[in-house]
Amino acid sequence: MGNRPGGGRMAESKKVRLYLAVDIGGTKIQACLAEESGSIRARHKCPTPREGGPEPVLATLEGAIQKVLDDEGLESRDVTAMGIAVPGVVDPEEGLVVVTPNMSLTGVSIGPHIESKFGVPVAVGNDCNLGTLGEAWLGSARGARSVVGILVGTGIGSGIVYGKGKMWRGERESAAEIGHMVMQIGGPRCGCGNDGCFEALASRSAIERDLRAAVEAGRTTVLTEILDGDLSVVRSGALRQALEQNDALVTEVLGHAAEVLGHACLTIRHLIDPEVIVLGGGVVEACSAFILPIVERIVGADKLPGARPGGRVLLSALGDDAVVLGAVALARQHVGRSAFKKKYDVSPDYPKIHSATFGQVTVGKKTHGHDIYIRADGKVKKRKKKVAKEHYGTSHTIGPEELDAVCKGGPQILFVGTGHSGQVQLSGEAERYLSQRAIEVRAMPTPEVAEAYNHSTRRRAALIHVTC
């Protein structure tokens, strides 16, 4: 795998370098075009072929990459490098997929194949390693000296990042397989063939298994109604719905899984002692309000003290974008422009807030007569007040549902323009949302927000209320 620089006209522009990042999952492939700052410019998602060997997967991968390029009117030479995330064991030096579950890519030299197809440098990494790398670059673990990421979905994956963007990959490129750490001797059989693995106790697959067994034994659950009686696959969103309806069985089963997750975090703390542990994946993202307090209680009750504070458990700030942004960071490292080196630190092109008078705010060349968000990538969006009104009966209360939109892309700090008389406020849930993702918040009357936002040198976002 060569380290030659990309040769495209846009890639060599002083204004912007572009990178392609691909997350190959068991159910979908996501290809993204991103700027060097981590701002995602375009994306395309498509199903991952389940049959026919590696050829259909490679063809779909090539098609997804080409679709993103075509949609932006670009050629492959306009891209500096590509990063590809694959589940399973990979050899990054060779760009080889050693083994991967649930798809036909085992033994495929995916890096050289895509590099020869598109003519740009390609870096390949494990998806969970890259998800953790993404969080270390732009997410909850930004600035941390060491981080362990745990992704709880169909299975459980992990990554370890330390120093300036270094991934601990192990002697055999199979480090951080935390999902296969044995948590119960003689416990349930895991998909890997061992018994009592973390994944066999706390993944969505394990939760599904325990729910089905309980129903077969005569227990009742609202999931039967939510899923029309078919419990063969229980998505994370359905688990959240059941929790919201105080379903006793789901509360019990998910509570046990959360306790196992908490003790896994405690074990990681004792073994590695990272500065930050970041939890992500579909189950955690959907049910974090239920899961995180249980994890925090277990970790907080640790009787073994350290010499100083640390080891905080946080939630992913990047969500579904953690892996692709980690792939961007890997691609940047591959061509000698590490995002973790100060001289290559690139910020998004932020607009300037020119004025904020009653009823309107001028950002860049456009005046908006309504509330707005300015996201971490610098894009300005109209605020959807109905989200707040549906939850709180007023648009003057900001909740976590809105923060999902305004904080997309990983801001370090959120500026809130609370209105000309300071009527807008964050709910308690919103304050916890930001704290759990290590996002600082500065709230101030709207007339003051322009100066604060414009003078900030940090990766930032804003929510601005233009009236009272």
C-alpha positions in Angstrom: 0.0 0.0 0.0 1.7 3.2 -1.2 1.9 6.5 0.5 1.9 8.6 -2.6 0.0 11.8 -2.4 -3.3 12.3 -4.2 -3.0 14.1 -7.5 -6.4 15.8 -8.0 -6.9 19.5 -8.7 -9.2 19.9 -5.7 -7.2 17.7 -3.5 -4.1 19.9 -4.0 -6.0 23.1 -3.6 -4.9 25.2 -0.7 -8.6 25.9 0.1 -9.8 22.3 0.7 -8.6 18.7 0.6 -11.2 16.0 0.1 -11.3 12.5 1.5 -13.5 9.5 0.9 -14.5 7.4 3.8 -16.5 4.1 3.6 -18.0 2.1 6.5 -18.8 -1.4 5.3 -21.3 -2.9 7.6 -23.1 -6.2 7.7 -26.4 -4.6 6.6 -25.3 -1.4 4.8 -22.4 0.3 3.1 -22.0 4.1 3.8 -19.7 6.2 1.6 -19.0 9.8 2.6 -17.1 12.6 1.0 -15.5 14.8 3.7 -13.3 17.8 3.9 -10.1 17.7 5.8 -11.8 19.4 8.7 -14.1 16.4 9.1 -17.1 18.2 7.6 -19.1 15.7 5.6 -20.0 17.1 2.2 -22.0 14.2 0.7 -23.0 10.6 1.6 -24.6 7.6 0.0 -26.0 4.5 1.7 -26.9 1.2 0.2 -27.6 -2.4 1.4 -24.7 -4.8 1.7 -25.1 -7.8 -0.6 -25.6 -11.0 1.5 -25.0 -13.6 -1.2 -22.7 -14.3 -4.1 -19.2 -14.1 -2.6 -17.0 -11.0 -2.5 -17.7 -9.8 -6.0 -21.1 -8.3 -5.3 -19.8 -6.6 -2.2 -16.9 -5.1 -4.1 -19.1 -4.0 -6.9 -21.5 -2.3 -4.4 -18.6 -0.7 -2.7 -17.2 0.7 -6.0 -20.7 1.9 -6.9 -21.2 3.7 -3.6 -17.8 5.5 -4.0 -18.6 6.5 -7.6 -22.1 7.7 -6.7 -20.7 10.1 -4.1 -18.1 11.4 -6.6 -20.8 11.8 -9.4 -23.2 13.6 -7.1 -20.5 16.2 -6.3 -19.3 16.4 -9.9 -15.9 15.1 -9.0 -13.4 12.6 -10.3 -11.3 10.2 -8.2 -8.2 12.4 -8.7 -10.0 15.2 -6.8 -9.7 13.1 -3.7 -6.5 13.1 -1.5 -7.0 9.6 -0.1 -9.6 7.1 1.0 -10.2 5.3 4.3 -12.2 2.0 4.5 -13.7 0.6 7.7 -14.3 -3.2 7.8 -15.7 -5.3 10.7 -13.4 -8.1 11.7 -9.6 -8.6 11.6 -7.7 -6.6 8.9 -4.0 -6.2 8.0 -3.6 -2.5 7.6 -0.1 -2.8 6.1 -1.4 -5.0 3.2 -5.0 -3.6 3.0 -6.1 -7.2 3.5 -9.3 -8.4 5.2 -8.1 -11.4 7.2 -11.5 -12.5 8.5 -14.8 -10.7 8.7 -18.2 -12.0 10.0 -21.5 -11.9 8.2 -20.1 -11.0 4.8 -17.9 -12.5 2.1 -14.8 -10.4 2.3 -12.5 -12.8 4.2 -9.1 -13.0 2.4 -9.9 -10.1 0.0 -7.1 -7.5 -0.5 -9.7 -4.7 -0.5 -7.1 -1.8 -0.2 -5.1 -2.7 -3.3 -8.3 -3.4 -5.2 -9.9 0.0 -4.5 -6.6 1.8 -5.0 -6.1 0.3 -8.4 -9.7 1.0 -9.3 -9.7 4.7 -8.4 -6.0 5.6 -8.4 -5.7 7.2 -5.0 -4.1 6.0 -1.7 -6.3 3.7 0.3 -6.1 2.9 4.1 -8.0 0.0 5.6 -8.9 -0.4 9.3 -11.2 -2.2 11.7 -14.5 -0.4 12.1 -14.5 -0.3 15.9 -10.9 0.9 16.0 -11.9 3.7 13.6 -15.1 4.5 15.5 -12.9 5.1 18.5 -10.4 7.1 16.4 -13.3 9.3 15.2 -14.4 10.0 18.8 -10.8 10.8 19.8 -10.5 13.3 16.9 -13.9 15.1 16.9 -16.1 13.4 19.4 -16.5 12.9 23.2 -12.8 11.9 23.7 -11.3 14.9 21.9 -8.1 15.9 23.6 -8.0 12.8 25.8 -4.6 11.1 26.2 -6.2 7.7 26.1 -9.7 6.3 25.2 -11.4 3.0 25.0 -14.5 2.9 22.8 -17.2 0.3 23.3 -19.9 -0.1 20.6 -23.0 -2.1 21.6 -25.1 -3.3 18.7 -25.8 -6.7 17.2 -22.4 -7.6 18.7 -20.0 -5.7 20.9 -16.8 -4.2 19.4 -14.2 -1.9 20.8 -11.1 0.2 20.1 -8.2 1.7 22.0 -6.6 5.0 21.0 -3.8 6.7 22.9 -1.4 9.6 22.4 -1.8 11.5 19.2 -4.2 9.3 17.3 -2.3 6.0 17.8 -4.5 2.9 17.7 -3.5 -0.1 19.9 -4.0 -2.9 17.3 -2.0 -5.7 19.1 0.6 -8.1 17.9 -1.9 -10.0 15.7 -4.1 -7.0 14.6 -6.8 -8.3 16.9 -6.5 -6.2 20.0 -9.6 -4.6 21.8 -11.9 -7.6 21.1 -13.6 -6.7 24.3 -16.8 -8.3 23.2 -15.1 -11.7 23.6 -13.8 -11.0 27.1 -15.3 -13.8 29.3 -17.7 -12.2 31.9 -19.4 -15.3 33.1 -17.7 -18.7 33.4 -20.0 -21.3 31.9 -22.3 -18.6 30.6 -24.2 -18.6 27.3 -22.5 -19.7 24.1 -21.1 -16.8 22.1 -21.0 -16.6 18.3 -17.2 -16.9 18.5 -17.6 -20.4 20.0 -16.6 -19.6 23.6 -18.9 -19.4 26.5 -19.8 -16.4 28.7 -18.4 -13.7 26.5 -19.4 -10.1 27.1 -21.1 -10.1 23.7 -23.1 -13.2 24.7 -24.5 -11.3 27.8 -25.0 -7.7 26.7 -25.3 -7.3 23.0 -28.6 -6.8 21.2 -28.4 -10.4 20.0 -28.1 -11.5 23.7 -31.0 -9.2 24.7 -33.1 -10.7 21.9 -32.3 -14.2 23.0 -33.2 -13.5 26.6 -36.5 -11.8 25.7 -37.6 -14.7 23.4 -36.8 -17.2 26.1 -38.8 -15.3 28.7 -41.8 -15.0 26.3 -41.6 -18.7 25.6 -41.7 -19.3 29.3 -44.9 -17.3 29.6 -43.8 -13.7 30.4 -45.6 -10.9 28.6 -44.2 -7.8 27.0 -45.4 -4.8 24.9 -42.8 -5.8 22.3 -45.3 -8.4 21.1 -47.6 -5.5 20.1 -44.9 -3.2 18.8 -43.4 -6.0 16.6 -46.7 -7.7 15.6 -45.7 -10.8 17.5 -42.4 -11.4 15.7 -39.5 -11.2 18.2 -37.0 -12.8 15.8 -35.3 -9.4 15.5 -35.8 -6.7 18.2 -34.3 -3.4 17.0 -32.9 -0.9 19.4 -35.8 1.5 18.7 -38.3 -1.1 19.8 -36.4 -1.6 23.0 -36.6 2.2 23.7 -40.4 2.2 23.0 -40.8 -0.6 25.5 -38.8 1.2 28.1 -40.9 4.3 27.6 -44.0 2.2 28.3 -42.4 0.9 31.5 -42.4 -2.7 30.2 -41.3 -4.9 33.1 -39.6 -7.6 31.0 -37.6 -5.3 28.8 -36.6 -3.3 31.9 -35.4 -6.4 33.6 -33.5 -7.9 30.6 -32.0 -4.5 29.5 -31.1 -3.7 33.1 -29.1 -6.9 33.3 -27.3 -6.1 30.1 -26.5 -2.6 31.4 -25.1 -4.1 34.6 -22.8 -6.3 32.6 -21.7 -3.3 30.5 -21.0 -1.4 33.8 -18.8 -4.2 35.1 -17.1 -4.4 31.8 -16.3 -0.7 32.1 -15.0 -1.3 35.6 -12.8 -4.1 34.3 -11.4 -1.9 31.5 -10.7 0.8 34.1 -8.7 -1.6 36.2 -6.8 -3.1 33.3 -6.1 -0.1 31.1 -7.1 2.9 33.2 -8.0 5.1 30.2 -8.8 8.8 30.6 -12.1 8.3 28.9 -14.4 5.4 28.0 -16.9 6.2 25.2 -20.1 4.1 24.8 -21.8 4.0 21.4 -23.6 1.7 19.1 -27.3 1.3 18.3 -28.4 -0.1 21.7 -26.6 2.6 23.7 -27.7 5.4 21.4 -31.4 4.3 21.6 -31.5 3.5 25.3 -28.8 5.7 26.8 -31.1 7.4 29.3 -31.8 4.0 30.9 -28.3 2.4 30.4 -25.9 5.2 31.4 -27.1 5.8 34.9 -26.7 2.0 35.7 -23.2 2.1 34.2 -22.2 5.2 36.1 -23.5 3.8 39.4 -21.4 0.6 39.0 -18.2 2.5 37.9 -18.8 5.2 40.6 -19.0 2.5 43.3 -15.4 1.3 42.5 -13.6 0.7 45.7 -10.1 0.8 44.1 -8.9 4.4 44.1 -6.6 6.0 41.6 -3.9 8.7 42.2 -6.1 11.3 40.4 -9.5 11.8 38.9 -10.2 10.2 35.5 -11.8 7.2 33.8 -15.0 9.0 33.0 -17.7 7.2 31.0 -19.1 9.3 28.2 -21.6 8.8 25.3 -20.6 9.0 21.7 -20.9 12.5 20.3 -20.6 11.4 16.7 -23.2 8.6 16.6 -23.4 6.9 13.2 -20.6 9.2 11.8 -18.0 8.1 14.3 -16.7 5.3 12.0 -16.6 7.3 8.8 -14.9 10.2 10.5 -12.4 7.7 12.0 -11.8 6.5 8.4 -11.1 10.1 7.3 -8.6 10.4 10.2 -7.0 7.2 9.1 -6.8 8.3 5.4 -5.2 11.6 6.6 -2.6 9.6 8.6 -1.9 7.5 5.6 -0.8 10.5 3.5 1.2 12.1 6.3 -1.4 14.7 7.3 -2.5 13.4 10.7 -5.5 15.3 12.2 -3.8 14.9 15.6 -0.8 17.0 14.6 -1.2 20.7 15.2 0.3 21.8 11.9 -2.4 19.9 10.1 -5.3 21.0 12.3 -8.0 22.3 9.9 -11.2 24.1 11.0 -14.4 24.2 9.0 -15.2 27.4 7.1 -17.4 29.1 9.7 -19.8 31.9 8.7 -19.7 35.2 10.4 -22.7 36.4 12.4 -23.0 40.1 11.4 -26.0 41.1 13.5 -28.8 39.8 15.7 -31.6 42.3 16.0 -35.1 41.5 17.3 -36.8 39.1 15.0 -33.9 38.4 12.7 -30.2 37.4 12.5 -27.8 38.0 9.7 -25.3 35.2 9.1 -22.9 35.5 6.2 -24.8 37.2 3.3 -28.2 36.0 4.4 -30.7 37.5 6.9 -33.0 35.0 8.6 -36.3 36.0 10.1 -36.5 32.9 12.3 -34.5 30.9 14.8 -31.5 29.1 13.4 -28.9 26.4 14.1 -25.3 26.8 12.9 -23.8 23.3 13.0 -20.2 22.3 13.6 -19.6 22.1 9.8 -20.7 25.8 9.5 -24.0 25.0 7.7 -26.9 27.2 8.7 -30.3 25.4 9.3 -33.7 26.6 10.2 -34.7 25.7 13.8 -37.6 23.3 13.9 -39.5 24.8 16.9 -42.2 22.0 16.8 -39.7 19.6 18.3 -39.6 21.7 21.5 -43.3 22.4 21.5 -44.2 18.7 21.2 -42.0 17.8 24.2 -42.4 20.9 26.4 -45.4 22.9 25.1 -43.1 25.8 24.3 -40.2 26.7 22.0 -38.4 28.3 24.9 -37.1 25.0 26.2 -34.3 23.2 24.5 -34.2 19.4 24.9 -31.9 16.6 23.8 -34.0 16.0 20.7 -33.0 19.4 19.3 -29.4 19.0 20.4 -29.1 15.9 18.2 -29.6 18.2 15.2 -27.6 21.2 16.2 -24.6 19.2 17.7 -24.2 17.0 14.6 -20.5 16.9 13.6 -18.9 17.1 17.0 -18.7 20.7 18.3 -16.5 21.4 21.3 -18.7 24.2 22.4 -22.3 25.2 21.8 -23.4 28.8 21.9 -27.0 29.4 22.8 -28.6 32.8 22.0 -31.4 32.8 24.6 -33.4 35.6 23.0 -33.4 39.4 23.6 -34.9 39.0 27.0 -33.3 35.6 27.8 -36.5 33.5 27.6 -34.9 30.3 26.2 -33.3 27.8 28.5 -31.9 24.3 28.4 -33.8 21.5 30.0 -32.1 19.3 32.6 -32.0 16.5 30.1 -30.3 18.8 27.6 -27.7 19.8 30.1 -27.0 16.1 30.8 -26.9 15.4 27.1 -24.1 17.9 26.6 -22.2 16.9 29.7 -22.3 13.2 28.7 -20.7 14.1 25.4 -18.1 16.5 26.7 -19.7 19.5 24.9 -19.3 22.8 26.7 -22.3 25.2 26.5 -22.4 29.0 26.8 -25.8 30.6 27.0 -26.3 34.4 26.6 -28.8 36.9 25.4 -29.0 36.8 21.6 -27.4 40.3 21.1 -24.2 39.0 22.7 -23.9 35.7 20.8 -22.4 37.2 17.6 -19.3 38.5 19.2 -18.8 35.3 21.3 -19.3 33.0 18.3 -17.2 35.0 15.9 -14.2 35.2 18.2 -14.2 31.6 19.2 -11.3 29.5 17.8 -12.9 26.2 18.7 -15.0 23.8 16.8 -18.4 25.2 17.5 -22.1 25.2 16.9 -24.9 27.7 17.8 -28.6 27.8 18.4 -30.0 31.3 18.1 -33.5 32.4 19.2 -34.3 35.7 17.4 -37.3 37.1 19.5 -38.1 37.3 23.2 
